[in-house]
């Protein structure tokens, strides 16, 4: 038996820079991983999937589940248990992180992990990365300064294909070719603020309630608030851990139906 954490993925930036003839979008994104997430455990087979945790309800454990697809891609017959702690379809890489955790638990490095999803290659690494192309071009980042975060999800999922379909422009500028140094948190926040999430506007058009999440983060003292990925989870960056915890308590009290959590960057990936 082997257990792997599936850390939540956060797109600090997400620039959509083009679209190939086959319909796949080209991205340029600054990706980090958090100290919250799901957990995957694998044991001798036959191939199966059991789902536990606070967000188990509504998650299909049928053959198209990414955990099962990952095991099949690795050519392994294992019994998988997924502890689902992250909201479903929330823009923080849950399904891709789960699939990547299955591959790591199996010591499997298939040739084309992106066949499971664009985020699976970066989730396999689970370290700060610049992610380009379809998600397969990865450039490791130097150690980043601490980030004190609050994540907010309004309690509803967003379809990633629907958000991309609603995108008005697909040939947006990339991030600078050479990224600056980030000597402290303020420098990193300034860089992120100067960049974009090109999916935020179409996501807002599909789910106007995202604006309430962004406003709640800003009103609670966030230096910066933004949508992660295709949403609907938003994040705020705060001055310190105390400010983040206070914001979490304030937002959760005002919006009991939302998923609200404080977080920081994940430590170096380790197997338990």
N, C-alpha and C positions, 0 to 999 in steps of 0.2 A: 504494500500500500504506500502511496506517495501523495503528498498534498502540496499544492502550489497556490499562492495568492494570485488573484487576477486584479491588479491595481487599476483603479479608475484612471482613464486617460482624459487629459484636459488639453484642448486646443487653445493655447494662449492667443495665437493668430491663426487665420485660415484664409489664404488668398486663393481664389479660383482663377487660374491663369490661362485656361484654354479648354478645349473639348476636342477629343479625337473623332475621327470619322465613325468609329464604332459606338460613339455616344459616351464613352468614359471621360470623366473630367480630370484635368491636370490641376494639381494642388501645390501650394507652397505653405507649409504650416510649421509653427513652433509648438512642439508637443512635449508635455511633461506628464508625469505619473504621480498619483497621490497616495497618501497613507490610509486610504479607505478603498474598499473594493469587495469583490466576490471571492470565493474560495472553491477550488476544484480538488477533488480527491479521486484517484484512480486505484483500482484493485483488480485482481485477476477476473477475467470475463466469465460468461459471454457478454457481448456488447450490450450495454443498457445505460439508462440515464435516470437518476432520481434527483428531484429538485426540492431543496429545503430553503428556509430563510424567509425574511419578511416580504420579499417580492416574488415568491414562488408561484403564487396564484396568477393564472393567466399566461404563464410561460409554457409554451408547447414543448413537450419532451419527445415529439415525434422524430422521424428520421431526418428531417431537414434542420433540426437543431444544430447550431454550429459546433457544439461540443461533440456530438456524434459524427458530424462531418469531418471534424479534425481527427478523430480516432480512425475513421475509415481512410482518410488521406495518409495517415501514418501506417496503415495496414495492420492495426492492432485490435484485438478483441479484449475489451476491458469494461469493467463496471465503473461508471462515472457517477460521482455525487457532486452536484453543484449547489453550493450555499449562496443563494441569490440575495445580496444585500443592497444592490443598486437598482434604482428604478429602471423599468424596461423602456427601450426606444427613447433614451434620454440624452443622447449626444455626448456621453462620456465613455464610450467604448466598451460597454458591458459585454455584449455578445462576442465581440472580437477579442477582448481580453480573456474571456472564458475559453474560447477556442485556443488562443495562444498558450494559456495555462495548461490545457490538456496536452498540447504538443511538448511543452517543457517537461511536464510530468512523465511523459513517455520518452524523453530524450530524443525527440524526433525533430529533424530539420528538413522538411520536404522542400523540393526544388521551387515550388511556386505556392507559398503560403497565401499570397494575395488572391488565389483562386477562392479562398474562403471569405475574403472581404478585404477592402483596401487598407483597413486599419490593422489587420492581423500581423504584417511584418513588423510594424513599430511596436505593437503590443508584445510580440515575442521578445523584444529587447527590454521593454519596460524601463527605459532610461531616457533622460532628456535628449530629444532628437530634433533636427530639422528634417521634415518629411516632404519629399517632392515627387513629381511624376504622378503616377496613380496611387502612390503610397509606398512604392518599392525602393525609392532612392532615399537612403537614410544617411544622415551625417550626424555623428555624435556631437553633443555640445559639451563644453567644459563644465565643471561643477557650477551650479547656479546658486545664487544667494537664496536665503530662505523666503518662502512665500506663505503668508498667513491668509487663508482663504475661507470664504463661506460659499457653499453651493446651495442653490435653490431650484427646485423643480415644482411646477404648479400642479403636479399630480396627473399629468396627461402626457402621452407620448406623441412624437411627431415622426412621420414617415420620411426617412432620408431621401428616397427618390422623389417624393412630392416637393420637398424643399428645393432640390436641385432643379426640378421642372419649373418652379416658380421664379428661378433666378433670371433676372432681366439681362444681365451681361455676363459672359463667360470668358472674356479675354482681358481680365483685370491685371494690373501690374503686380509683379512678384515682390517679395521682400528684397532688401539690398543683397547683392551677390555675396558680399562679405559682411557677416554680422558683426556688430560691435562687441566689445567686452562688456560684461555686466558685473562691475566691481561690487555693487550693492543692490538691494531690493529696489531702491528708487530709480536706478539706472535701467533695470529690467522693466519696471512699470512704465517708464517714459518711452522705452522702445515699443512695448506692446501697445501703448496708447497711440503711437504714431502709425501702427499697422491696423489691420482690419480683420473682421470675420465677414467675408462676403455673403455668407448664408444667413446673417442676422436679419437683414431686411426682408428676404422672402419668408423666413420663418415667422417674423412678426406679422406679415400679411396673412399667413395661414392660421396663426394663433396669436391674436392681439393681446392675450393675457400675459404673454412674455414681457410686455412693457411694464406690467405691474411688478414682476420679479426684478427687473433691472432697476426700477425706481426704488423698490424696497432696499436693495443693496446700496444704492447711492445715498438714500436718505439715512441709512444706518452708519454712514461714515466711510464707505469704501473709497479707496483712492481711484479705483477703476472698476467698472462693471461691464460684463460682456456675455454674450451667448457662447457656449462651448459647442463646437461641431455644428450639427444641424439642429441642435436643441432637443427638448425644450429646457434643458438645464442651463442656468446662468451662474456665473461666478463673480464674486467681488474679491478684490485684494485689499488687505487692511494693513495698518501700520505695524501691528504686533499681534501676538496670539491673544492677548487680553481683549483687544479691540474686536478681534474676530469672534471670540466667544460671546462677548456682549451683544454683538450684532446678531449672531445666531439665536440667542435667547429672545431678543426683541422681535425678530422676524417670525420666529416660530410661534410666539405668543399672539402676534397679530394675525397670523395666517395658519391656523391649526390644520388645515387641509393640505398644506404644502409639505414637501420633503425638504428639510433644511438641516445642513450639517456643516460644522467647521472642519477644516482639513489643512494639511501641509503637504510638502513634497514627500514622496516615498523615499525611504532609505534605499541603499543599494539592494538590488534584488537578491533574495536568498530563498532557498528551498527548506521547508520544515518537514 
